[in-house]
């Protein structure tokens, strides 16, 4: 009888242990919504950003990490999907949001810039419309996990 109970108990314990673990990849959470993120923490990856992507899952995004905090400005050159550009300060608080930022389809003229409303050290890009859908607003706190570049900061 004890052996019959042992296998189901071990299985339940294993499931509980696995469900409490993070997937292991970098993530950002705001307003109870978790996004798996790609990290852009050097000049090359920050310049590339989400260019030339035709789609992105709603639970994914890109986190741009800068070495300092200052006013930031992003543009949408060669970006094919609308994005919410969320500017975040060094304390992981949302500074401002450029919501539903449209792709720049211009071939002949410069694409417009979308500046932060204050100094930012991080920028989170997610699919356009999700910030409004999840109620993400300036002043919200951002939590991060499994991001090597921020291990000592958060």
C-alpha positions in Angstrom: 0.0 0.0 0.0 2.8 2.4 0.9 4.5 1.8 -2.5 1.3 2.6 -4.3 1.1 6.0 -2.6 4.7 6.8 -3.0 4.7 7.1 -6.8 1.8 9.5 -7.0 3.3 11.6 -4.2 6.7 11.8 -5.9 4.9 12.8 -9.2 2.9 15.6 -7.4 6.0 16.8 -5.7 8.0 16.9 -8.9 5.2 18.9 -10.7 5.1 21.4 -7.8 8.8 21.9 -8.0 8.8 22.4 -11.7 5.8 24.8 -11.6 7.7 27.0 -9.1 10.7 27.4 -11.4 11.2 30.1 -14.0 11.7 28.9 -17.6 15.3 30.1 -17.2 15.2 32.8 -19.9 15.1 36.6 -19.2 11.8 38.1 -18.3 10.1 41.4 -17.4 6.9 41.6 -15.4 4.6 44.6 -15.1 1.0 44.9 -13.9 1.0 41.1 -13.4 2.0 40.4 -17.0 5.2 38.5 -17.6 7.1 38.9 -20.9 9.9 36.7 -22.1 12.4 39.2 -23.4 15.4 39.3 -25.7 18.1 41.5 -24.4 19.7 44.4 -26.3 22.6 45.5 -24.2 25.3 46.5 -26.7 25.4 49.0 -29.6 24.8 46.4 -32.2 21.8 44.7 -30.7 20.3 48.1 -29.6 20.7 49.4 -33.2 19.1 46.2 -34.7 16.2 46.1 -32.1 13.1 44.5 -33.5 13.8 45.5 -37.2 12.6 43.2 -40.0 10.3 41.1 -37.7 6.9 40.3 -39.2 5.3 39.3 -35.9 6.0 38.8 -32.2 4.1 36.7 -29.6 2.1 38.8 -27.2 4.1 37.4 -24.2 7.4 38.4 -25.7 9.4 41.6 -26.1 12.8 43.2 -26.1 14.5 44.9 -23.2 17.1 47.6 -24.1 19.7 48.1 -21.4 21.8 51.3 -21.5 24.9 52.0 -19.4 23.4 55.3 -18.1 20.1 57.1 -17.5 19.2 60.0 -19.7 16.4 61.1 -22.1 16.0 58.5 -24.8 14.4 58.6 -28.2 13.5 55.6 -30.4 12.4 55.4 -34.0 10.7 52.7 -36.0 12.9 52.5 -39.1 12.7 49.0 -40.8 10.3 47.9 -38.0 7.3 46.1 -39.5 5.0 45.8 -36.4 3.4 48.4 -34.2 5.1 48.5 -30.8 4.5 50.0 -27.4 7.8 51.6 -26.4 8.0 51.7 -22.6 10.7 54.0 -21.1 11.9 52.9 -17.7 14.2 54.7 -15.2 17.2 53.2 -13.2 14.8 52.3 -10.4 12.6 50.2 -12.7 9.7 52.6 -12.8 7.9 53.4 -16.0 8.8 57.0 -17.1 6.6 57.2 -20.2 5.0 55.1 -23.0 4.9 55.7 -26.7 1.7 53.6 -27.3 0.9 51.9 -30.6 3.9 53.3 -32.3 3.5 52.7 -36.0 6.1 51.1 -38.3 8.0 53.6 -40.4 7.2 52.7 -44.0 8.9 55.8 -45.6 11.7 55.1 -48.1 12.3 58.8 -49.0 12.2 60.6 -45.7 13.5 60.3 -42.2 11.3 58.3 -39.8 9.9 60.3 -36.8 11.4 59.9 -33.3 9.5 59.0 -30.2 11.2 60.5 -27.2 10.9 59.6 -23.5 9.2 62.2 -21.2 12.1 61.9 -18.8 15.4 60.2 -18.2 15.4 56.4 -18.9 18.0 53.7 -18.5 15.9 50.8 -19.9 13.4 50.5 -22.7 10.9 47.7 -23.1 9.3 47.1 -26.5 6.1 44.9 -26.6 3.4 44.6 -29.2 1.4 47.7 -29.8 -1.7 48.0 -27.7 -0.6 45.7 -24.9 0.3 48.5 -22.5 -3.3 49.8 -22.7 -4.7 46.3 -22.6 -2.8 45.5 -19.4 -3.2 48.9 -17.8 0.5 49.7 -17.9 1.1 53.4 -17.0 3.8 55.8 -16.0 4.8 55.2 -12.4 4.3 51.4 -12.6 7.2 49.3 -11.2 8.9 46.8 -13.5 10.3 43.5 -12.2 13.1 41.7 -14.0 14.5 38.2 -13.7 17.2 36.0 -15.2 19.0 39.0 -16.8 22.7 38.6 -16.3 23.5 42.2 -17.1 21.2 43.3 -14.2 22.0 40.6 -11.6 23.7 43.0 -9.2 21.3 45.9 -9.9 17.8 44.5 -9.1 
